[in-house]
Amino acid sequence: MARRGDETAYLQVSMQISSLESYEREFGDLERIKDNYPKYVILSDPMATLVNDDGIQVLKTEDYLL
């Protein structure tokens, strides 16, 4: 969880998501959070396919940092 001023967001950082097990690990906890704060999975894998999953935004590390 990250806060800046009155902004709040949930962040999950991963090298890559290459299996169902890693998908569940990275998305599972975020999917269980039922509030309306933004949720992000940040991947350092440059070949990652960026998809929105149940309102969770997937970003490459460089895009998140910019």
PDB file of N, CA, C and O in Angstrom:
ATOM      1  N   MET A   1       0.857  -1.159   0.000  1.00  0.00           N
ATOM      2  CA  MET A   1       0.000   0.000   0.000  1.00  0.00           C
ATOM      3  C   MET A   1       0.906   1.226   0.000  1.00  0.00           C
ATOM      4  O   MET A   1       1.893   1.282   0.735  1.00  0.00           O
ATOM      5  N   ALA A   2       0.569   2.183  -0.813  1.00  0.00           N
ATOM      6  CA  ALA A   2       1.348   3.417  -0.899  1.00  0.00           C
ATOM      7  C   ALA A   2       0.411   4.603  -0.723  1.00  0.00           C
ATOM      8  O   ALA A   2      -0.718   4.603  -1.213  1.00  0.00           O
ATOM      9  N   ARG A   3       0.900   5.605  -0.020  1.00  0.00           N
ATOM     10  CA  ARG A   3       0.116   6.831   0.170  1.00  0.00           C
ATOM     11  C   ARG A   3       0.986   8.044  -0.131  1.00  0.00           C
ATOM     12  O   ARG A   3       2.167   8.102   0.212  1.00  0.00           O
ATOM     13  N   ARG A   4       0.353   9.007  -0.786  1.00  0.00           N
ATOM     14  CA  ARG A   4       0.995  10.298  -1.038  1.00  0.00           C
ATOM     15  C   ARG A   4      -0.102  11.336  -0.916  1.00  0.00           C
ATOM     16  O   ARG A   4      -1.022  11.378  -1.732  1.00  0.00           O
ATOM     17  N   GLY A   5      -0.004  12.173   0.105  1.00  0.00           N
ATOM     18  CA  GLY A   5      -1.059  13.145   0.351  1.00  0.00           C
ATOM     19  C   GLY A   5      -2.357  12.419   0.611  1.00  0.00           C
ATOM     20  O   GLY A   5      -2.427  11.569   1.498  1.00  0.00           O
ATOM     21  N   ASP A   6      -3.383  12.741  -0.146  1.00  0.00           N
ATOM     22  CA  ASP A   6      -4.674  12.077   0.032  1.00  0.00           C
ATOM     23  C   ASP A   6      -4.890  10.946  -0.985  1.00  0.00           C
ATOM     24  O   ASP A   6      -6.002  10.431  -1.107  1.00  0.00           O
ATOM     25  N   GLU A   7      -3.824  10.553  -1.722  1.00  0.00           N
ATOM     26  CA  GLU A   7      -3.903   9.455  -2.689  1.00  0.00           C
ATOM     27  C   GLU A   7      -3.435   8.155  -2.045  1.00  0.00           C
ATOM     28  O   GLU A   7      -2.451   8.137  -1.306  1.00  0.00           O
ATOM     29  N   THR A   8      -4.144   7.074  -2.331  1.00  0.00           N
ATOM     30  CA  THR A   8      -3.790   5.747  -1.844  1.00  0.00           C
ATOM     31  C   THR A   8      -3.857   4.771  -3.010  1.00  0.00           C
ATOM     32  O   THR A   8      -4.754   4.860  -3.847  1.00  0.00           O
ATOM     33  N   ALA A   9      -2.900   3.832  -3.067  1.00  0.00           N
ATOM     34  CA  ALA A   9      -2.900   2.796  -4.105  1.00  0.00           C
ATOM     35  C   ALA A   9      -2.258   1.536  -3.540  1.00  0.00           C
ATOM     36  O   ALA A   9      -1.455   1.591  -2.608  1.00  0.00           O
ATOM     37  N   TYR A  10      -2.626   0.409  -4.120  1.00  0.00           N
ATOM     38  CA  TYR A  10      -2.023  -0.872  -3.767  1.00  0.00           C
ATOM     39  C   TYR A  10      -1.061  -1.261  -4.872  1.00  0.00           C
ATOM     40  O   TYR A  10      -1.401  -1.173  -6.052  1.00  0.00           O
ATOM     41  N   LEU A  11       0.142  -1.693  -4.500  1.00  0.00           N
ATOM     42  CA  LEU A  11       1.173  -2.058  -5.470  1.00  0.00           C
ATOM     43  C   LEU A  11       1.666  -3.470  -5.200  1.00  0.00           C
ATOM     44  O   LEU A  11       1.899  -3.848  -4.052  1.00  0.00           O
ATOM     45  N   GLN A  12       1.820  -4.236  -6.251  1.00  0.00           N
ATOM     46  CA  GLN A  12       2.440  -5.559  -6.178  1.00  0.00           C
ATOM     47  C   GLN A  12       3.514  -5.572  -7.254  1.00  0.00           C
ATOM     48  O   GLN A  12       3.232  -5.263  -8.412  1.00  0.00           O
ATOM     49  N   VAL A  13       4.739  -5.924  -6.891  1.00  0.00           N
ATOM     50  CA  VAL A  13       5.864  -5.886  -7.827  1.00  0.00           C
ATOM     51  C   VAL A  13       6.360  -7.308  -8.067  1.00  0.00           C
ATOM     52  O   VAL A  13       6.497  -8.096  -7.131  1.00  0.00           O
ATOM     53  N   SER A  14       6.624  -7.622  -9.330  1.00  0.00           N
ATOM     54  CA  SER A  14       7.077  -8.964  -9.685  1.00  0.00           C
ATOM     55  C   SER A  14       8.045  -8.897 -10.856  1.00  0.00           C
ATOM     56  O   SER A  14       7.972  -7.994 -11.690  1.00  0.00           O
ATOM     57  N   MET A  15       8.955  -9.870 -10.907  1.00  0.00           N
ATOM     58  CA  MET A  15       9.857  -9.964 -12.057  1.00  0.00           C
ATOM     59  C   MET A  15       9.068 -10.359 -13.304  1.00  0.00           C
ATOM     60  O   MET A  15       9.174  -9.715 -14.348  1.00  0.00           O
ATOM     61  N   GLN A  16       8.279 -11.424 -13.182  1.00  0.00           N
ATOM     62  CA  GLN A  16       7.478 -11.898 -14.309  1.00  0.00           C
ATOM     63  C   GLN A  16       6.370 -12.795 -13.786  1.00  0.00           C
ATOM     64  O   GLN A  16       6.421 -13.285 -12.658  1.00  0.00           O
ATOM     65  N   ILE A  17       5.379 -12.995 -14.620  1.00  0.00           N
ATOM     66  CA  ILE A  17       4.293 -13.923 -14.299  1.00  0.00           C
ATOM     67  C   ILE A  17       4.339 -14.993 -15.373  1.00  0.00           C
ATOM     68  O   ILE A  17       3.944 -14.765 -16.516  1.00  0.00           O
ATOM     69  N   SER A  18       4.833 -16.175 -14.985  1.00  0.00           N
ATOM     70  CA  SER A  18       5.074 -17.212 -15.982  1.00  0.00           C
ATOM     71  C   SER A  18       4.271 -18.484 -15.748  1.00  0.00           C
ATOM     72  O   SER A  18       4.390 -19.442 -16.513  1.00  0.00           O
ATOM     73  N   SER A  19       3.452 -18.503 -14.697  1.00  0.00           N
ATOM     74  CA  SER A  19       2.672 -19.701 -14.413  1.00  0.00           C
ATOM     75  C   SER A  19       1.396 -19.310 -13.676  1.00  0.00           C
ATOM     76  O   SER A  19       1.261 -18.179 -13.211  1.00  0.00           O
ATOM     77  N   LEU A  20       0.476 -20.240 -13.576  1.00  0.00           N
ATOM     78  CA  LEU A  20      -0.755 -19.999 -12.828  1.00  0.00           C
ATOM     79  C   LEU A  20      -0.438 -19.712 -11.366  1.00  0.00           C
ATOM     80  O   LEU A  20      -1.080 -18.867 -10.742  1.00  0.00           O
ATOM     81  N   GLU A  21       0.544 -20.410 -10.825  1.00  0.00           N
ATOM     82  CA  GLU A  21       0.949 -20.186  -9.434  1.00  0.00           C
ATOM     83  C   GLU A  21       1.446 -18.758  -9.218  1.00  0.00           C
ATOM     84  O   GLU A  21       1.068 -18.116  -8.238  1.00  0.00           O
ATOM     85  N   SER A  22       2.286 -18.255 -10.117  1.00  0.00           N
ATOM     86  CA  SER A  22       2.792 -16.886  -9.962  1.00  0.00           C
ATOM     87  C   SER A  22       1.681 -15.866 -10.217  1.00  0.00           C
ATOM     88  O   SER A  22       1.662 -14.810  -9.586  1.00  0.00           O
ATOM     89  N   TYR A  23       0.757 -16.168 -11.133  1.00  0.00           N
ATOM     90  CA  TYR A  23      -0.388 -15.290 -11.370  1.00  0.00           C
ATOM     91  C   TYR A  23      -1.225 -15.161 -10.100  1.00  0.00           C
ATOM     92  O   TYR A  23      -1.571 -14.053  -9.689  1.00  0.00           O
ATOM     93  N   GLU A  24      -1.545 -16.285  -9.487  1.00  0.00           N
ATOM     94  CA  GLU A  24      -2.354 -16.262  -8.271  1.00  0.00           C
ATOM     95  C   GLU A  24      -1.632 -15.537  -7.139  1.00  0.00           C
ATOM     96  O   GLU A  24      -2.266 -14.828  -6.357  1.00  0.00           O
ATOM     97  N   ARG A  25      -0.333 -15.704  -7.046  1.00  0.00           N
ATOM     98  CA  ARG A  25       0.445 -15.029  -6.009  1.00  0.00           C
ATOM     99  C   ARG A  25       0.418 -13.511  -6.200  1.00  0.00           C
ATOM    100  O   ARG A  25       0.265 -12.767  -5.232  1.00  0.00           O
ATOM    101  N   GLU A  26       0.565 -13.057  -7.426  1.00  0.00           N
ATOM    102  CA  GLU A  26       0.651 -11.619  -7.684  1.00  0.00           C
ATOM    103  C   GLU A  26      -0.713 -10.932  -7.698  1.00  0.00           C
ATOM    104  O   GLU A  26      -0.825  -9.790  -7.251  1.00  0.00           O
ATOM    105  N   PHE A  27      -1.747 -11.596  -8.198  1.00  0.00           N
ATOM    106  CA  PHE A  27      -3.065 -10.976  -8.314  1.00  0.00           C
ATOM    107  C   PHE A  27      -4.022 -11.328  -7.184  1.00  0.00           C
ATOM    108  O   PHE A  27      -4.932 -10.555  -6.881  1.00  0.00           O
ATOM    109  N   GLY A  28      -3.827 -12.489  -6.555  1.00  0.00           N
ATOM    110  CA  GLY A  28      -4.799 -13.013  -5.598  1.00  0.00           C
ATOM    111  C   GLY A  28      -5.157 -12.059  -4.470  1.00  0.00           C
ATOM    112  O   GLY A  28      -6.335 -11.794  -4.231  1.00  0.00           O
ATOM    113  N   ASP A  29      -4.150 -11.540  -3.777  1.00  0.00           N
ATOM    114  CA  ASP A  29      -4.430 -10.628  -2.661  1.00  0.00           C
ATOM    115  C   ASP A  29      -5.098  -9.342  -3.137  1.00  0.00           C
ATOM    116  O   ASP A  29      -6.008  -8.833  -2.482  1.00  0.00           O
ATOM    117  N   LEU A  30      -4.649  -8.816  -4.274  1.00  0.00           N
ATOM    118  CA  LEU A  30      -5.259  -7.591  -4.790  1.00  0.00           C
ATOM    119  C   LEU A  30      -6.724  -7.815  -5.156  1.00  0.00           C
ATOM    120  O   LEU A  30      -7.562  -6.940  -4.938  1.00  0.00           O
ATOM    121  N   GLU A  31      -7.031  -8.983  -5.709  1.00  0.00           N
ATOM    122  CA  GLU A  31      -8.416  -9.277  -6.087  1.00  0.00           C
ATOM    123  C   GLU A  31      -9.338  -9.359  -4.875  1.00  0.00           C
ATOM    124  O   GLU A  31     -10.534  -9.090  -4.986  1.00  0.00           O
ATOM    125  N   ARG A  32      -8.794  -9.726  -3.727  1.00  0.00           N
ATOM    126  CA  ARG A  32      -9.612  -9.845  -2.514  1.00  0.00           C
ATOM    127  C   ARG A  32      -9.894  -8.501  -1.833  1.00  0.00           C
ATOM    128  O   ARG A  32     -10.765  -8.415  -0.967  1.00  0.00           O
ATOM    129  N   ILE A  33      -9.175  -7.473  -2.216  1.00  0.00           N
ATOM    130  CA  ILE A  33      -9.392  -6.141  -1.626  1.00  0.00           C
ATOM    131  C   ILE A  33     -10.609  -5.524  -2.293  1.00  0.00           C
ATOM    132  O   ILE A  33     -10.644  -5.393  -3.517  1.00  0.00           O
ATOM    133  N   LYS A  34     -11.597  -5.148  -1.511  1.00  0.00           N
ATOM    134  CA  LYS A  34     -12.883  -4.709  -2.074  1.00  0.00           C
ATOM    135  C   LYS A  34     -13.119  -3.204  -1.987  1.00  0.00           C
ATOM    136  O   LYS A  34     -14.250  -2.753  -2.168  1.00  0.00           O
ATOM    137  N   ASP A  35     -12.082  -2.419  -1.715  1.00  0.00           N
ATOM    138  CA  ASP A  35     -12.299  -0.973  -1.737  1.00  0.00           C
ATOM    139  C   ASP A  35     -12.048  -0.441  -3.148  1.00  0.00           C
ATOM    140  O   ASP A  35     -11.807  -1.223  -4.067  1.00  0.00           O
ATOM    141  N   ASN A  36     -12.100   0.852  -3.325  1.00  0.00           N
ATOM    142  CA  ASN A  36     -12.008   1.435  -4.664  1.00  0.00           C
ATOM    143  C   ASN A  36     -10.677   2.120  -4.958  1.00  0.00           C
ATOM    144  O   ASN A  36     -10.573   2.884  -5.917  1.00  0.00           O
ATOM    145  N   TYR A  37      -9.670   1.857  -4.148  1.00  0.00           N
ATOM    146  CA  TYR A  37      -8.361   2.435  -4.443  1.00  0.00           C
ATOM    147  C   TYR A  37      -7.747   1.716  -5.640  1.00  0.00           C
ATOM    148  O   TYR A  37      -8.001   0.529  -5.846  1.00  0.00           O
ATOM    149  N   PRO A  38      -6.942   2.423  -6.430  1.00  0.00           N
ATOM    150  CA  PRO A  38      -6.294   1.793  -7.586  1.00  0.00           C
ATOM    151  C   PRO A  38      -5.378   0.650  -7.151  1.00  0.00           C
ATOM    152  O   PRO A  38      -4.765   0.692  -6.084  1.00  0.00           O
ATOM    153  N   LYS A  39      -5.304  -0.362  -7.996  1.00  0.00           N
ATOM    154  CA  LYS A  39      -4.459  -1.527  -7.736  1.00  0.00           C
ATOM    155  C   LYS A  39      -3.564  -1.751  -8.952  1.00  0.00           C
ATOM    156  O   LYS A  39      -4.025  -1.712 -10.093  1.00  0.00           O
ATOM    157  N   TYR A  40      -2.269  -1.989  -8.690  1.00  0.00           N
ATOM    158  CA  TYR A  40      -1.293  -2.150  -9.765  1.00  0.00           C
ATOM    159  C   TYR A  40      -0.428  -3.380  -9.536  1.00  0.00           C
ATOM    160  O   TYR A  40      -0.011  -3.653  -8.410  1.00  0.00           O
ATOM    161  N   VAL A  41      -0.160  -4.118 -10.602  1.00  0.00           N
ATOM    162  CA  VAL A  41       0.889  -5.121 -10.613  1.00  0.00           C
ATOM    163  C   VAL A  41       1.966  -4.550 -11.520  1.00  0.00           C
ATOM    164  O   VAL A  41       1.715  -4.250 -12.688  1.00  0.00           O
ATOM    165  N   ILE A  42       3.167  -4.403 -10.974  1.00  0.00           N
ATOM    166  CA  ILE A  42       4.278  -3.806 -11.705  1.00  0.00           C
ATOM    167  C   ILE A  42       5.261  -4.914 -12.054  1.00  0.00           C
ATOM    168  O   ILE A  42       5.770  -5.606 -11.173  1.00  0.00           O
ATOM    169  N   LEU A  43       5.525  -5.079 -13.358  1.00  0.00           N
ATOM    170  CA  LEU A  43       6.382  -6.157 -13.845  1.00  0.00           C
ATOM    171  C   LEU A  43       7.670  -5.607 -14.435  1.00  0.00           C
ATOM    172  O   LEU A  43       7.656  -4.609 -15.156  1.00  0.00           O
ATOM    173  N   SER A  44       8.785  -6.264 -14.127  1.00  0.00           N
ATOM    174  CA  SER A  44      10.055  -5.853 -14.728  1.00  0.00           C
ATOM    175  C   SER A  44      10.351  -6.626 -16.008  1.00  0.00           C
ATOM    176  O   SER A  44      11.362  -6.373 -16.664  1.00  0.00           O
ATOM    177  N   ASP A  45       9.489  -7.554 -16.365  1.00  0.00           N
ATOM    178  CA  ASP A  45       9.649  -8.337 -17.589  1.00  0.00           C
ATOM    179  C   ASP A  45       9.342  -7.459 -18.807  1.00  0.00           C
ATOM    180  O   ASP A  45       8.192  -7.062 -18.995  1.00  0.00           O
ATOM    181  N   PRO A  46      10.352  -7.144 -19.645  1.00  0.00           N
ATOM    182  CA  PRO A  46      10.114  -6.264 -20.797  1.00  0.00           C
ATOM    183  C   PRO A  46       9.193  -6.879 -21.848  1.00  0.00           C
ATOM    184  O   PRO A  46       8.678  -6.162 -22.706  1.00  0.00           O
ATOM    185  N   MET A  47       8.980  -8.186 -21.796  1.00  0.00           N
ATOM    186  CA  MET A  47       8.131  -8.852 -22.773  1.00  0.00           C
ATOM    187  C   MET A  47       6.713  -9.070 -22.238  1.00  0.00           C
ATOM    188  O   MET A  47       5.920  -9.776 -22.860  1.00  0.00           O
ATOM    189  N   ALA A  48       6.399  -8.485 -21.119  1.00  0.00           N
ATOM    190  CA  ALA A  48       5.098  -8.697 -20.488  1.00  0.00           C
ATOM    191  C   ALA A  48       3.972  -8.192 -21.385  1.00  0.00           C
ATOM    192  O   ALA A  48       4.083  -7.142 -22.018  1.00  0.00           O
ATOM    193  N   THR A  49       2.903  -8.953 -21.423  1.00  0.00           N
ATOM    194  CA  THR A  49       1.691  -8.534 -22.097  1.00  0.00           C
ATOM    195  C   THR A  49       0.864  -7.760 -21.081  1.00  0.00           C
ATOM    196  O   THR A  49       0.548  -8.279 -20.010  1.00  0.00           O
ATOM    197  N   LEU A  50       0.516  -6.531 -21.409  1.00  0.00           N
ATOM    198  CA  LEU A  50      -0.171  -5.682 -20.456  1.00  0.00           C
ATOM    199  C   LEU A  50      -1.678  -5.849 -20.594  1.00  0.00           C
ATOM    200  O   LEU A  50      -2.249  -5.556 -21.645  1.00  0.00           O
ATOM    201  N   VAL A  51      -2.311  -6.316 -19.540  1.00  0.00           N
ATOM    202  CA  VAL A  51      -3.754  -6.511 -19.536  1.00  0.00           C
ATOM    203  C   VAL A  51      -4.333  -5.974 -18.239  1.00  0.00           C
ATOM    204  O   VAL A  51      -3.657  -5.923 -17.211  1.00  0.00           O
ATOM    205  N   ASN A  52      -5.574  -5.582 -18.304  1.00  0.00           N
ATOM    206  CA  ASN A  52      -6.324  -5.181 -17.122  1.00  0.00           C
ATOM    207  C   ASN A  52      -7.078  -6.387 -16.625  1.00  0.00           C
ATOM    208  O   ASN A  52      -7.783  -7.026 -17.405  1.00  0.00           O
ATOM    209  N   ASP A  53      -6.959  -6.721 -15.369  1.00  0.00           N
ATOM    210  CA  ASP A  53      -7.611  -7.910 -14.836  1.00  0.00           C
ATOM    211  C   ASP A  53      -8.447  -7.510 -13.623  1.00  0.00           C
ATOM    212  O   ASP A  53      -7.897  -7.183 -12.572  1.00  0.00           O
ATOM    213  N   ASP A  54      -9.762  -7.535 -13.762  1.00  0.00           N
ATOM    214  CA  ASP A  54     -10.662  -7.169 -12.657  1.00  0.00           C
ATOM    215  C   ASP A  54     -10.309  -5.812 -12.060  1.00  0.00           C
ATOM    216  O   ASP A  54     -10.337  -5.638 -10.842  1.00  0.00           O
ATOM    217  N   GLY A  55      -9.977  -4.853 -12.918  1.00  0.00           N
ATOM    218  CA  GLY A  55      -9.674  -3.511 -12.440  1.00  0.00           C
ATOM    219  C   GLY A  55      -8.251  -3.320 -11.969  1.00  0.00           C
ATOM    220  O   GLY A  55      -7.893  -2.232 -11.519  1.00  0.00           O
ATOM    221  N   ILE A  56      -7.432  -4.348 -12.063  1.00  0.00           N
ATOM    222  CA  ILE A  56      -6.027  -4.242 -11.663  1.00  0.00           C
ATOM    223  C   ILE A  56      -5.216  -3.860 -12.889  1.00  0.00           C
ATOM    224  O   ILE A  56      -5.256  -4.548 -13.909  1.00  0.00           O
ATOM    225  N   GLN A  57      -4.483  -2.768 -12.785  1.00  0.00           N
ATOM    226  CA  GLN A  57      -3.671  -2.327 -13.911  1.00  0.00           C
ATOM    227  C   GLN A  57      -2.314  -3.006 -13.854  1.00  0.00           C
ATOM    228  O   GLN A  57      -1.701  -3.103 -12.791  1.00  0.00           O
ATOM    229  N   VAL A  58      -1.849  -3.472 -15.000  1.00  0.00           N
ATOM    230  CA  VAL A  58      -0.541  -4.095 -15.119  1.00  0.00           C
ATOM    231  C   VAL A  58       0.363  -3.109 -15.851  1.00  0.00           C
ATOM    232  O   VAL A  58       0.047  -2.651 -16.949  1.00  0.00           O
ATOM    233  N   LEU A  59       1.488  -2.793 -15.226  1.00  0.00           N
ATOM    234  CA  LEU A  59       2.421  -1.829 -15.797  1.00  0.00           C
ATOM    235  C   LEU A  59       3.822  -2.408 -15.830  1.00  0.00           C
ATOM    236  O   LEU A  59       4.203  -3.176 -14.947  1.00  0.00           O
ATOM    237  N   LYS A  60       4.588  -2.044 -16.844  1.00  0.00           N
ATOM    238  CA  LYS A  60       6.016  -2.355 -16.840  1.00  0.00           C
ATOM    239  C   LYS A  60       6.695  -1.382 -15.878  1.00  0.00           C
ATOM    240  O   LYS A  60       6.238  -0.253 -15.698  1.00  0.00           O
ATOM    241  N   THR A  61       7.774  -1.826 -15.273  1.00  0.00           N
ATOM    242  CA  THR A  61       8.472  -1.019 -14.272  1.00  0.00           C
ATOM    243  C   THR A  61       8.800   0.371 -14.798  1.00  0.00           C
ATOM    244  O   THR A  61       8.550   1.366 -14.118  1.00  0.00           O
ATOM    245  N   GLU A  62       9.360   0.448 -16.008  1.00  0.00           N
ATOM    246  CA  GLU A  62       9.762   1.751 -16.538  1.00  0.00           C
ATOM    247  C   GLU A  62       8.564   2.678 -16.753  1.00  0.00           C
ATOM    248  O   GLU A  62       8.683   3.890 -16.570  1.00  0.00           O
ATOM    249  N   ASP A  63       7.423   2.127 -17.137  1.00  0.00           N
ATOM    250  CA  ASP A  63       6.232   2.948 -17.317  1.00  0.00           C
ATOM    251  C   ASP A  63       5.715   3.469 -15.976  1.00  0.00           C
ATOM    252  O   ASP A  63       5.258   4.608 -15.880  1.00  0.00           O
ATOM    253  N   TYR A  64       5.789   2.641 -14.957  1.00  0.00           N
ATOM    254  CA  TYR A  64       5.339   3.076 -13.625  1.00  0.00           C
ATOM    255  C   TYR A  64       6.245   4.189 -13.090  1.00  0.00           C
ATOM    256  O   TYR A  64       5.761   5.160 -12.509  1.00  0.00           O
ATOM    257  N   LEU A  65       7.542   4.049 -13.283  1.00  0.00           N
ATOM    258  CA  LEU A  65       8.482   5.033 -12.756  1.00  0.00           C
ATOM    259  C   LEU A  65       8.432   6.358 -13.498  1.00  0.00           C
ATOM    260  O   LEU A  65       8.770   7.396 -12.929  1.00  0.00           O
ATOM    261  N   LEU A  66       8.015   6.339 -14.759  1.00  0.00           N
ATOM    262  CA  LEU A  66       7.914   7.582 -15.523  1.00  0.00           C
ATOM    263  C   LEU A  66       6.616   8.257 -15.181  1.00  0.00           C
ATOM    264  O   LEU A  66       6.319   9.328 -15.711  1.00  0.00           O
TER     265      LEU A  66
END
